[in-house]
Amino acid sequence: MAIILIDTCVVTDLADPKSAWFEWSASTLEKLDQNNTFVINPIIYAECSVGTVGHGLAIVLSVE
């Protein structure tokens, strides 16, 4: 198992289903999801919480 840092651009892609990179980001995370732990550091969280991405951030970061 690895710990994978999720970058701002991936969070941004996932927050907007119309993004050109949405499918790639979603499918890549799905492939890695089974055996890895995803993390977002405070800087990436802050970057994603500004502007319109912040609204989608709550959805993307929701934990089941």
All heavy atoms as TSV, in Angstrom:
chain	resi	resn	atom	element	x	y	z
A	1	MET	N	N	0.850	-1.177	0.000
A	1	MET	CA	C	0.000	0.000	0.000
A	1	MET	C	C	0.894	1.236	0.000
A	1	MET	O	O	1.897	1.288	0.677
A	1	MET	CB	C	-0.911	0.028	1.212
A	1	MET	CG	C	-1.697	1.295	1.238
A	1	MET	SD	S	-3.094	1.563	2.334
A	1	MET	CE	C	-2.826	0.721	3.802
A	2	ALA	N	N	0.487	2.228	-0.752
A	2	ALA	CA	C	1.211	3.490	-0.838
A	2	ALA	C	C	0.304	4.629	-0.405
A	2	ALA	O	O	-0.911	4.525	-0.453
A	2	ALA	CB	C	1.695	3.731	-2.264
A	3	ILE	N	N	0.928	5.706	0.008
A	3	ILE	CA	C	0.199	6.941	0.301
A	3	ILE	C	C	0.399	7.850	-0.905
A	3	ILE	O	O	1.531	8.133	-1.291
A	3	ILE	CB	C	0.714	7.602	1.582
A	3	ILE	CG1	C	0.464	6.674	2.769
A	3	ILE	CG2	C	0.048	8.959	1.784
A	3	ILE	CD1	C	1.071	7.155	4.059
A	4	ILE	N	N	-0.703	8.288	-1.497
A	4	ILE	CA	C	-0.650	9.093	-2.720
A	4	ILE	C	C	-1.193	10.478	-2.434
A	4	ILE	O	O	-2.334	10.623	-1.979
A	4	ILE	CB	C	-1.454	8.422	-3.849
A	4	ILE	CG1	C	-0.852	7.049	-4.147
A	4	ILE	CG2	C	-1.499	9.310	-5.085
A	4	ILE	CD1	C	-1.638	6.239	-5.130
A	5	LEU	N	N	-0.382	11.488	-2.707
A	5	LEU	CA	C	-0.793	12.883	-2.554
A	5	LEU	C	C	-1.581	13.300	-3.789
A	5	LEU	O	O	-1.094	13.210	-4.916
A	5	LEU	CB	C	0.430	13.783	-2.386
A	5	LEU	CG	C	0.170	15.275	-2.257
A	5	LEU	CD1	C	-0.574	15.572	-0.954
A	5	LEU	CD2	C	1.484	16.047	-2.309
A	6	ILE	N	N	-2.817	13.724	-3.577
A	6	ILE	CA	C	-3.683	14.168	-4.676
A	6	ILE	C	C	-3.439	15.653	-4.915
A	6	ILE	O	O	-3.623	16.473	-4.019
A	6	ILE	CB	C	-5.168	13.927	-4.346
A	6	ILE	CG1	C	-5.422	12.466	-3.991
A	6	ILE	CG2	C	-6.054	14.364	-5.502
A	6	ILE	CD1	C	-5.095	11.485	-5.079
A	7	ASP	N	N	-3.035	15.991	-6.114
A	7	ASP	CA	C	-2.707	17.363	-6.458
A	7	ASP	C	C	-3.966	18.198	-6.724
A	7	ASP	O	O	-5.035	17.662	-7.021
A	7	ASP	CB	C	-1.803	17.389	-7.686
A	7	ASP	CG	C	-1.196	18.754	-7.937
A	7	ASP	OD1	O	-0.795	19.417	-6.960
A	7	ASP	OD2	O	-1.130	19.164	-9.105
A	8	THR	N	N	-3.800	19.502	-6.656
A	8	THR	CA	C	-4.892	20.444	-6.882
A	8	THR	C	C	-5.570	20.226	-8.230
A	8	THR	O	O	-6.801	20.273	-8.323
A	8	THR	CB	C	-4.368	21.893	-6.801
A	8	THR	OG1	O	-3.706	22.070	-5.556
A	8	THR	CG2	C	-5.491	22.901	-6.946
A	9	CYS	N	N	-4.796	19.958	-9.258
A	9	CYS	CA	C	-5.396	19.811	-10.591
A	9	CYS	C	C	-6.338	18.605	-10.641
A	9	CYS	O	O	-7.363	18.656	-11.316
A	9	CYS	CB	C	-4.329	19.727	-11.667
A	9	CYS	SG	S	-3.204	18.347	-11.498
A	10	VAL	N	N	-6.040	17.542	-9.921
A	10	VAL	CA	C	-6.916	16.377	-9.900
A	10	VAL	C	C	-8.212	16.704	-9.164
A	10	VAL	O	O	-9.302	16.360	-9.620
A	10	VAL	CB	C	-6.210	15.159	-9.267
A	10	VAL	CG1	C	-7.166	13.990	-9.120
A	10	VAL	CG2	C	-4.997	14.765	-10.096
A	11	VAL	N	N	-8.106	17.395	-8.043
A	11	VAL	CA	C	-9.305	17.790	-7.289
A	11	VAL	C	C	-10.173	18.708	-8.148
A	11	VAL	O	O	-11.395	18.569	-8.199
A	11	VAL	CB	C	-8.925	18.475	-5.961
A	11	VAL	CG1	C	-10.169	18.975	-5.230
A	11	VAL	CG2	C	-8.129	17.528	-5.075
A	12	THR	N	N	-9.540	19.623	-8.851
A	12	THR	CA	C	-10.268	20.543	-9.727
A	12	THR	C	C	-10.995	19.768	-10.831
A	12	THR	O	O	-12.152	20.044	-11.133
A	12	THR	CB	C	-9.309	21.565	-10.354
A	12	THR	OG1	O	-8.645	22.271	-9.316
A	12	THR	CG2	C	-10.041	22.555	-11.239
A	13	ASP	N	N	-10.313	18.807	-11.418
A	13	ASP	CA	C	-10.942	17.977	-12.455
A	13	ASP	C	C	-12.162	17.255	-11.916
A	13	ASP	O	O	-13.200	17.191	-12.570
A	13	ASP	CB	C	-9.958	16.934	-12.980
A	13	ASP	CG	C	-8.777	17.542	-13.709
A	13	ASP	OD1	O	-8.878	18.700	-14.143
A	13	ASP	OD2	O	-7.753	16.843	-13.832
A	14	LEU	N	N	-12.059	16.698	-10.724
A	14	LEU	CA	C	-13.155	15.927	-10.147
A	14	LEU	C	C	-14.319	16.804	-9.704
A	14	LEU	O	O	-15.461	16.332	-9.627
A	14	LEU	CB	C	-12.647	15.102	-8.964
A	14	LEU	CG	C	-11.632	14.022	-9.324
A	14	LEU	CD1	C	-11.078	13.397	-8.061
A	14	LEU	CD2	C	-12.242	12.981	-10.240
A	15	ALA	N	N	-14.052	18.056	-9.437
A	15	ALA	CA	C	-15.106	18.974	-9.010
A	15	ALA	C	C	-15.972	19.422	-10.180
A	15	ALA	O	O	-17.072	19.933	-9.973
A	15	ALA	CB	C	-14.493	20.191	-8.315
A	16	ASP	N	N	-15.482	19.213	-11.403
A	16	ASP	CA	C	-16.219	19.653	-12.586
A	16	ASP	C	C	-16.352	18.499	-13.575
A	16	ASP	O	O	-15.427	18.230	-14.341
A	16	ASP	CB	C	-15.498	20.830	-13.243
A	16	ASP	CG	C	-16.208	21.355	-14.478
A	16	ASP	OD1	O	-17.360	20.938	-14.737
A	16	ASP	OD2	O	-15.608	22.182	-15.188
A	17	PRO	N	N	-17.490	17.810	-13.582
A	17	PRO	CA	C	-17.668	16.686	-14.502
A	17	PRO	C	C	-17.531	17.057	-15.981
A	17	PRO	O	O	-17.317	16.192	-16.814
A	17	PRO	CB	C	-19.085	16.192	-14.207
A	17	PRO	CG	C	-19.383	16.686	-12.842
A	17	PRO	CD	C	-18.625	17.986	-12.691
A	18	LYS	N	N	-17.608	18.331	-16.302
A	18	LYS	CA	C	-17.453	18.772	-17.692
A	18	LYS	C	C	-15.987	19.045	-18.045
A	18	LYS	O	O	-15.679	19.356	-19.183
A	18	LYS	CB	C	-18.285	20.024	-17.937
A	18	LYS	CG	C	-19.766	19.767	-17.805
A	18	LYS	CD	C	-20.562	21.030	-17.997
A	18	LYS	CE	C	-22.035	20.756	-17.748
A	18	LYS	NZ	N	-22.828	21.974	-17.794
A	19	SER	N	N	-15.111	18.902	-17.066
A	19	SER	CA	C	-13.689	19.128	-17.287
A	19	SER	C	C	-13.150	18.142	-18.328
A	19	SER	O	O	-13.549	16.976	-18.371
A	19	SER	CB	C	-12.920	18.933	-15.972
A	19	SER	OG	O	-11.540	18.803	-16.210
A	20	ALA	N	N	-12.219	18.618	-19.141
A	20	ALA	CA	C	-11.599	17.753	-20.148
A	20	ALA	C	C	-10.843	16.597	-19.505
A	20	ALA	O	O	-10.654	15.546	-20.123
A	20	ALA	CB	C	-10.655	18.582	-21.020
A	21	TRP	N	N	-10.427	16.751	-18.266
A	21	TRP	CA	C	-9.629	15.744	-17.573
A	21	TRP	C	C	-10.423	14.958	-16.529
A	21	TRP	O	O	-9.862	14.117	-15.824
A	21	TRP	CB	C	-8.431	16.404	-16.910
A	21	TRP	CG	C	-7.421	16.858	-17.916
A	21	TRP	CD1	C	-7.321	18.097	-18.471
A	21	TRP	CD2	C	-6.407	16.067	-18.517
A	21	TRP	NE1	N	-6.306	18.131	-19.374
A	21	TRP	CE2	C	-5.716	16.886	-19.422
A	21	TRP	CE3	C	-6.018	14.739	-18.379
A	21	TRP	CZ2	C	-4.656	16.420	-20.177
A	21	TRP	CZ3	C	-4.957	14.287	-19.140
A	21	TRP	CH2	C	-4.291	15.116	-20.018
A	22	PHE	N	N	-11.720	15.196	-16.419
A	22	PHE	CA	C	-12.527	14.522	-15.407
A	22	PHE	C	C	-12.421	12.996	-15.504
A	22	PHE	O	O	-12.155	12.319	-14.506
A	22	PHE	CB	C	-13.997	14.944	-15.502
A	22	PHE	CG	C	-14.886	14.220	-14.529
A	22	PHE	CD1	C	-15.019	14.679	-13.231
A	22	PHE	CD2	C	-15.573	13.072	-14.907
A	22	PHE	CE1	C	-15.825	14.017	-12.318
A	22	PHE	CE2	C	-16.375	12.395	-14.000
A	22	PHE	CZ	C	-16.507	12.870	-12.706
A	23	GLU	N	N	-12.650	12.445	-16.666
A	23	GLU	CA	C	-12.643	10.992	-16.840
A	23	GLU	C	C	-11.281	10.399	-16.494
A	23	GLU	O	O	-11.201	9.354	-15.847
A	23	GLU	CB	C	-13.046	10.600	-18.267
A	23	GLU	CG	C	-14.514	10.824	-18.556
A	23	GLU	CD	C	-15.415	9.978	-17.662
A	23	GLU	OE1	O	-15.050	8.838	-17.312
A	23	GLU	OE2	O	-16.498	10.468	-17.306
A	24	TRP	N	N	-10.215	11.042	-16.946
A	24	TRP	CA	C	-8.876	10.533	-16.647
A	24	TRP	C	C	-8.621	10.541	-15.145
A	24	TRP	O	O	-8.145	9.543	-14.591
A	24	TRP	CB	C	-7.802	11.370	-17.356
A	24	TRP	CG	C	-6.431	10.838	-17.076
A	24	TRP	CD1	C	-5.768	9.882	-17.801
A	24	TRP	CD2	C	-5.577	11.205	-15.994
A	24	TRP	NE1	N	-4.552	9.637	-17.213
A	24	TRP	CE2	C	-4.401	10.436	-16.099
A	24	TRP	CE3	C	-5.677	12.099	-14.942
A	24	TRP	CZ2	C	-3.345	10.534	-15.204
A	24	TRP	CZ3	C	-4.625	12.203	-14.039
A	24	TRP	CH2	C	-3.470	11.436	-14.176
A	25	SER	N	N	-8.919	11.661	-14.487
A	25	SER	CA	C	-8.682	11.756	-13.045
A	25	SER	C	C	-9.515	10.738	-12.281
A	25	SER	O	O	-9.017	10.052	-11.383
A	25	SER	CB	C	-9.000	13.171	-12.549
A	25	SER	OG	O	-8.078	14.093	-13.092
A	26	ALA	N	N	-10.790	10.627	-12.626
A	26	ALA	CA	C	-11.670	9.702	-11.932
A	26	ALA	C	C	-11.232	8.254	-12.142
A	26	ALA	O	O	-11.152	7.477	-11.183
A	26	ALA	CB	C	-13.110	9.895	-12.401
A	27	SER	N	N	-10.928	7.889	-13.358
A	27	SER	CA	C	-10.548	6.499	-13.628
A	27	SER	C	C	-9.193	6.153	-13.013
A	27	SER	O	O	-8.999	5.035	-12.522
A	27	SER	CB	C	-10.549	6.199	-15.125
A	27	SER	OG	O	-9.558	6.951	-15.787
A	28	THR	N	N	-8.278	7.100	-12.999
A	28	THR	CA	C	-6.972	6.859	-12.385
A	28	THR	C	C	-7.109	6.643	-10.881
A	28	THR	O	O	-6.523	5.715	-10.322
A	28	THR	CB	C	-6.006	8.025	-12.676
A	28	THR	OG1	O	-5.841	8.137	-14.095
A	28	THR	CG2	C	-4.663	7.793	-12.024
A	29	LEU	N	N	-7.907	7.480	-10.225
A	29	LEU	CA	C	-8.115	7.307	-8.786
A	29	LEU	C	C	-8.856	6.010	-8.486
A	29	LEU	O	O	-8.561	5.344	-7.487
A	29	LEU	CB	C	-8.853	8.505	-8.199
A	29	LEU	CG	C	-8.063	9.815	-8.168
A	29	LEU	CD1	C	-8.890	10.914	-7.517
A	29	LEU	CD2	C	-6.740	9.655	-7.456
A	30	GLU	N	N	-9.789	5.632	-9.336
A	30	GLU	CA	C	-10.504	4.370	-9.136
A	30	GLU	C	C	-9.545	3.183	-9.212
A	30	GLU	O	O	-9.640	2.241	-8.428
A	30	GLU	CB	C	-11.617	4.202	-10.161
A	30	GLU	CG	C	-12.825	5.062	-9.867
A	30	GLU	CD	C	-13.912	4.907	-10.918
A	30	GLU	OE1	O	-13.854	3.945	-11.729
A	30	GLU	OE2	O	-14.819	5.746	-10.939
A	31	LYS	N	N	-8.605	3.226	-10.155
A	31	LYS	CA	C	-7.627	2.145	-10.293
A	31	LYS	C	C	-6.734	2.047	-9.060
A	31	LYS	O	O	-6.357	0.953	-8.650
A	31	LYS	CB	C	-6.751	2.370	-11.523
A	31	LYS	CG	C	-7.459	2.184	-12.825
A	31	LYS	CD	C	-6.538	2.517	-13.972
A	31	LYS	CE	C	-7.286	2.681	-15.267
A	31	LYS	NZ	N	-6.441	3.192	-16.344
A	32	LEU	N	N	-6.388	3.187	-8.502
A	32	LEU	CA	C	-5.467	3.225	-7.362
A	32	LEU	C	C	-6.170	3.071	-6.018
A	32	LEU	O	O	-5.528	2.828	-4.997
A	32	LEU	CB	C	-4.698	4.541	-7.372
A	32	LEU	CG	C	-3.793	4.776	-8.582
A	32	LEU	CD1	C	-3.252	6.202	-8.570
A	32	LEU	CD2	C	-2.657	3.766	-8.595
A	33	ASP	N	N	-7.484	3.199	-6.002
A	33	ASP	CA	C	-8.250	3.251	-4.758
A	33	ASP	C	C	-8.147	1.981	-3.910
A	33	ASP	O	O	-8.092	2.046	-2.689
A	33	ASP	CB	C	-9.712	3.549	-5.069
A	33	ASP	CG	C	-10.554	3.712	-3.820
A	33	ASP	OD1	O	-10.052	4.286	-2.841
A	33	ASP	OD2	O	-11.705	3.259	-3.832
A	34	GLN	N	N	-8.108	0.839	-4.518
A	34	GLN	CA	C	-8.181	-0.422	-3.788
A	34	GLN	C	C	-6.996	-0.676	-2.865
A	34	GLN	O	O	-7.150	-1.247	-1.797
A	34	GLN	CB	C	-8.312	-1.585	-4.778
A	34	GLN	CG	C	-9.561	-1.516	-5.613
A	34	GLN	CD	C	-10.826	-1.542	-4.764
A	34	GLN	OE1	O	-10.932	-2.318	-3.830
A	34	GLN	NE2	N	-11.768	-0.676	-5.086
A	35	ASN	N	N	-5.813	-0.252	-3.264
A	35	ASN	CA	C	-4.617	-0.626	-2.520
A	35	ASN	C	C	-3.827	0.546	-1.955
A	35	ASN	O	O	-2.697	0.352	-1.494
A	35	ASN	CB	C	-3.694	-1.450	-3.417
A	35	ASN	CG	C	-4.373	-2.705	-3.917
A	35	ASN	OD1	O	-5.026	-3.398	-3.152
A	35	ASN	ND2	N	-4.233	-2.984	-5.194
A	36	ASN	N	N	-4.370	1.736	-2.009
A	36	ASN	CA	C	-3.610	2.908	-1.603
A	36	ASN	C	C	-4.442	3.841	-0.731
A	36	ASN	O	O	-5.656	3.740	-0.698
A	36	ASN	CB	C	-3.112	3.662	-2.840
A	36	ASN	CG	C	-2.250	2.777	-3.712
A	36	ASN	OD1	O	-1.150	2.424	-3.347
A	36	ASN	ND2	N	-2.771	2.388	-4.864
A	37	THR	N	N	-3.753	4.749	-0.081
A	37	THR	CA	C	-4.407	5.774	0.724
A	37	THR	C	C	-4.173	7.121	0.052
A	37	THR	O	O	-3.037	7.461	-0.282
A	37	THR	CB	C	-3.809	5.807	2.147
A	37	THR	OG1	O	-4.006	4.531	2.747
A	37	THR	CG2	C	-4.466	6.879	2.988
A	38	PHE	N	N	-5.242	7.874	-0.161
A	38	PHE	CA	C	-5.122	9.203	-0.761
A	38	PHE	C	C	-5.060	10.256	0.333
A	38	PHE	O	O	-5.799	10.172	1.319
A	38	PHE	CB	C	-6.324	9.508	-1.657
A	38	PHE	CG	C	-6.488	8.546	-2.798
A	38	PHE	CD1	C	-7.717	8.001	-3.072
A	38	PHE	CD2	C	-5.414	8.206	-3.600
A	38	PHE	CE1	C	-7.885	7.125	-4.131
A	38	PHE	CE2	C	-5.570	7.331	-4.654
A	38	PHE	CZ	C	-6.810	6.781	-4.925
A	39	VAL	N	N	-4.201	11.242	0.135
A	39	VAL	CA	C	-4.097	12.352	1.081
A	39	VAL	C	C	-4.066	13.666	0.311
A	39	VAL	O	O	-3.684	13.716	-0.850
A	39	VAL	CB	C	-2.849	12.247	1.983
A	39	VAL	CG1	C	-2.919	11.013	2.868
A	39	VAL	CG2	C	-1.574	12.245	1.172
A	40	ILE	N	N	-4.519	14.713	0.992
A	40	ILE	CA	C	-4.436	16.078	0.482
A	40	ILE	C	C	-3.824	16.903	1.603
A	40	ILE	O	O	-4.337	16.899	2.720
A	40	ILE	CB	C	-5.823	16.632	0.102
A	40	ILE	CG1	C	-6.406	15.801	-1.041
A	40	ILE	CG2	C	-5.743	18.103	-0.278
A	40	ILE	CD1	C	-7.798	16.190	-1.450
A	41	ASN	N	N	-2.736	17.587	1.300
A	41	ASN	CA	C	-2.096	18.371	2.352
A	41	ASN	C	C	-2.793	19.725	2.520
A	41	ASN	O	O	-3.636	20.108	1.699
A	41	ASN	CB	C	-0.588	18.514	2.097
A	41	ASN	CG	C	-0.250	19.388	0.914
A	41	ASN	OD1	O	-1.034	20.225	0.482
A	41	ASN	ND2	N	0.931	19.194	0.365
A	42	PRO	N	N	-2.475	20.461	3.586
A	42	PRO	CA	C	-3.159	21.745	3.849
A	42	PRO	C	C	-3.008	22.770	2.728
A	42	PRO	O	O	-3.923	23.560	2.486
A	42	PRO	CB	C	-2.508	22.245	5.132
A	42	PRO	CG	C	-2.008	21.010	5.812
A	42	PRO	CD	C	-1.591	20.086	4.689
A	43	ILE	N	N	-1.896	22.750	2.030
A	43	ILE	CA	C	-1.700	23.721	0.934
A	43	ILE	C	C	-2.644	23.399	-0.219
A	43	ILE	O	O	-3.302	24.289	-0.771
A	43	ILE	CB	C	-0.239	23.746	0.470
A	43	ILE	CG1	C	0.638	24.279	1.598
A	43	ILE	CG2	C	-0.070	24.573	-0.802
A	43	ILE	CD1	C	2.113	24.168	1.371
A	44	ILE	N	N	-2.735	22.155	-0.589
A	44	ILE	CA	C	-3.644	21.760	-1.670
A	44	ILE	C	C	-5.091	22.015	-1.265
A	44	ILE	O	O	-5.893	22.524	-2.048
A	44	ILE	CB	C	-3.414	20.284	-2.059
A	44	ILE	CG1	C	-2.039	20.139	-2.691
A	44	ILE	CG2	C	-4.513	19.780	-2.990
A	44	ILE	CD1	C	-1.581	18.727	-2.908
A	45	TYR	N	N	-5.428	21.710	-0.021
A	45	TYR	CA	C	-6.779	21.979	0.472
A	45	TYR	C	C	-7.108	23.462	0.360
A	45	TYR	O	O	-8.193	23.834	-0.104
A	45	TYR	CB	C	-6.915	21.507	1.919
A	45	TYR	CG	C	-8.323	21.592	2.427
A	45	TYR	CD1	C	-9.205	20.547	2.231
A	45	TYR	CD2	C	-8.788	22.727	3.096
A	45	TYR	CE1	C	-10.509	20.612	2.689
A	45	TYR	CE2	C	-10.091	22.805	3.552
A	45	TYR	CZ	C	-10.943	21.749	3.346
A	45	TYR	OH	O	-12.225	21.826	3.791
A	46	ALA	N	N	-6.157	24.318	0.751
A	46	ALA	CA	C	-6.371	25.770	0.673
A	46	ALA	C	C	-6.523	26.225	-0.773
A	46	ALA	O	O	-7.390	27.046	-1.090
A	46	ALA	CB	C	-5.219	26.507	1.341
A	47	GLU	N	N	-5.699	25.693	-1.668
A	47	GLU	CA	C	-5.808	26.057	-3.079
A	47	GLU	C	C	-7.176	25.680	-3.644
A	47	GLU	O	O	-7.763	26.419	-4.425
A	47	GLU	CB	C	-4.720	25.349	-3.896
A	47	GLU	CG	C	-3.340	25.873	-3.657
A	47	GLU	CD	C	-2.277	25.065	-4.378
A	47	GLU	OE1	O	-2.542	23.923	-4.815
A	47	GLU	OE2	O	-1.153	25.578	-4.499
A	48	CYS	N	N	-7.685	24.538	-3.242
A	48	CYS	CA	C	-8.965	24.053	-3.760
A	48	CYS	C	C	-10.168	24.735	-3.131
A	48	CYS	O	O	-11.263	24.678	-3.673
A	48	CYS	CB	C	-9.075	22.554	-3.535
A	48	CYS	SG	S	-7.884	21.615	-4.471
A	49	SER	N	N	-9.972	25.350	-1.996
A	49	SER	CA	C	-11.108	25.956	-1.294
A	49	SER	C	C	-11.415	27.368	-1.772
A	49	SER	O	O	-12.403	27.955	-1.352
A	49	SER	CB	C	-10.848	25.963	0.208
A	49	SER	OG	O	-9.782	26.840	0.509
A	50	VAL	N	N	-10.617	27.900	-2.676
A	50	VAL	CA	C	-10.803	29.255	-3.175
A	50	VAL	C	C	-11.647	29.222	-4.444
A	50	VAL	O	O	-11.430	28.402	-5.326
A	50	VAL	CB	C	-9.437	29.916	-3.482
A	50	VAL	CG1	C	-9.621	31.292	-4.094
A	50	VAL	CG2	C	-8.606	29.991	-2.220
A	51	GLY	N	N	-12.624	30.100	-4.530
A	51	GLY	CA	C	-13.422	30.235	-5.746
A	51	GLY	C	C	-14.414	29.107	-5.944
A	51	GLY	O	O	-14.878	28.489	-5.005
A	52	THR	N	N	-14.711	28.817	-7.194
A	52	THR	CA	C	-15.754	27.845	-7.507
A	52	THR	C	C	-15.351	26.422	-7.173
A	52	THR	O	O	-16.207	25.577	-6.961
A	52	THR	CB	C	-16.128	27.916	-8.993
A	52	THR	OG1	O	-14.951	27.658	-9.772
A	52	THR	CG2	C	-16.696	29.269	-9.350
A	53	VAL	N	N	-14.073	26.145	-7.115
A	53	VAL	CA	C	-13.636	24.792	-6.801
A	53	VAL	C	C	-14.014	24.434	-5.371
A	53	VAL	O	O	-14.321	23.297	-5.067
A	53	VAL	CB	C	-12.115	24.634	-7.014
A	53	VAL	CG1	C	-11.649	23.264	-6.587
A	53	VAL	CG2	C	-11.765	24.895	-8.457
A	54	GLY	N	N	-14.030	25.413	-4.479
A	54	GLY	CA	C	-14.353	25.160	-3.082
A	54	GLY	C	C	-15.698	24.489	-2.895
A	54	GLY	O	O	-15.867	23.645	-2.030
A	55	HIS	N	N	-16.668	24.856	-3.712
A	55	HIS	CA	C	-17.998	24.248	-3.612
A	55	HIS	C	C	-17.935	22.756	-3.932
A	55	HIS	O	O	-18.520	21.941	-3.249
A	55	HIS	CB	C	-18.970	24.952	-4.553
A	55	HIS	CG	C	-20.325	24.326	-4.553
A	55	HIS	ND1	N	-21.182	24.408	-3.486
A	55	HIS	CD2	C	-20.964	23.589	-5.483
A	55	HIS	CE1	C	-22.296	23.752	-3.768
A	55	HIS	NE2	N	-22.188	23.247	-4.967
A	56	GLY	N	N	-17.210	22.416	-4.972
A	56	GLY	CA	C	-17.078	21.024	-5.361
A	56	GLY	C	C	-16.167	20.242	-4.442
A	56	GLY	O	O	-16.226	19.027	-4.366
A	57	LEU	N	N	-15.316	20.937	-3.717
A	57	LEU	CA	C	-14.369	20.274	-2.833
A	57	LEU	C	C	-15.060	19.442	-1.764
A	57	LEU	O	O	-14.645	18.334	-1.476
A	57	LEU	CB	C	-13.443	21.301	-2.177
A	57	LEU	CG	C	-12.319	20.756	-1.319
A	57	LEU	CD1	C	-11.365	19.931	-2.177
A	57	LEU	CD2	C	-11.569	21.881	-0.652
A	58	ALA	N	N	-16.140	19.933	-1.226
A	58	ALA	CA	C	-16.868	19.198	-0.198
A	58	ALA	C	C	-17.383	17.880	-0.764
A	58	ALA	O	O	-17.406	16.862	-0.070
A	58	ALA	CB	C	-18.016	20.030	0.339
A	59	ILE	N	N	-17.785	17.875	-2.004
A	59	ILE	CA	C	-18.279	16.655	-2.645
A	59	ILE	C	C	-17.124	15.700	-2.920
A	59	ILE	O	O	-17.182	14.515	-2.623
A	59	ILE	CB	C	-19.025	16.988	-3.948
A	59	ILE	CG1	C	-20.252	17.826	-3.634
A	59	ILE	CG2	C	-19.387	15.723	-4.718
A	59	ILE	CD1	C	-20.890	18.453	-4.837
A	60	VAL	N	N	-16.044	16.223	-3.471
A	60	VAL	CA	C	-14.897	15.393	-3.837
A	60	VAL	C	C	-14.262	14.767	-2.606
A	60	VAL	O	O	-13.845	13.621	-2.615
A	60	VAL	CB	C	-13.843	16.226	-4.621
A	60	VAL	CG1	C	-12.581	15.425	-4.821
A	60	VAL	CG2	C	-14.418	16.673	-5.953
A	61	LEU	N	N	-14.197	15.520	-1.504
A	61	LEU	CA	C	-13.529	15.041	-0.310
A	61	LEU	C	C	-14.448	14.289	0.640
A	61	LEU	O	O	-14.016	13.880	1.710
A	61	LEU	CB	C	-12.882	16.206	0.428
A	61	LEU	CG	C	-11.783	16.942	-0.310
A	61	LEU	CD1	C	-11.248	18.077	0.544
A	61	LEU	CD2	C	-10.673	15.998	-0.700
A	62	SER	N	N	-15.687	14.086	0.278
A	62	SER	CA	C	-16.602	13.399	1.175
A	62	SER	C	C	-16.139	11.976	1.423
A	62	SER	O	O	-15.656	11.291	0.527
A	62	SER	CB	C	-18.023	13.409	0.636
A	62	SER	OG	O	-18.077	12.657	-0.550
A	63	VAL	N	N	-16.279	11.539	2.645
A	63	VAL	CA	C	-15.840	10.200	3.033
A	63	VAL	C	C	-17.072	9.368	3.348
A	63	VAL	O	O	-17.947	9.799	4.082
A	63	VAL	CB	C	-14.921	10.262	4.272
A	63	VAL	CG1	C	-14.515	8.873	4.690
A	63	VAL	CG2	C	-13.717	11.152	3.992
A	64	GLU	N	N	-17.120	8.200	2.783
A	64	GLU	CA	C	-18.269	7.308	3.027
A	64	GLU	C	C	-17.985	6.414	4.210
A	64	GLU	O	O	-16.923	6.045	4.505
A	64	GLU	CB	C	-18.556	6.470	1.794
A	64	GLU	CG	C	-18.973	7.346	0.641
A	64	GLU	CD	C	-19.264	6.524	-0.615
A	64	GLU	OE1	O	-19.254	5.278	-0.546
A	64	GLU	OE2	O	-19.501	7.127	-1.645
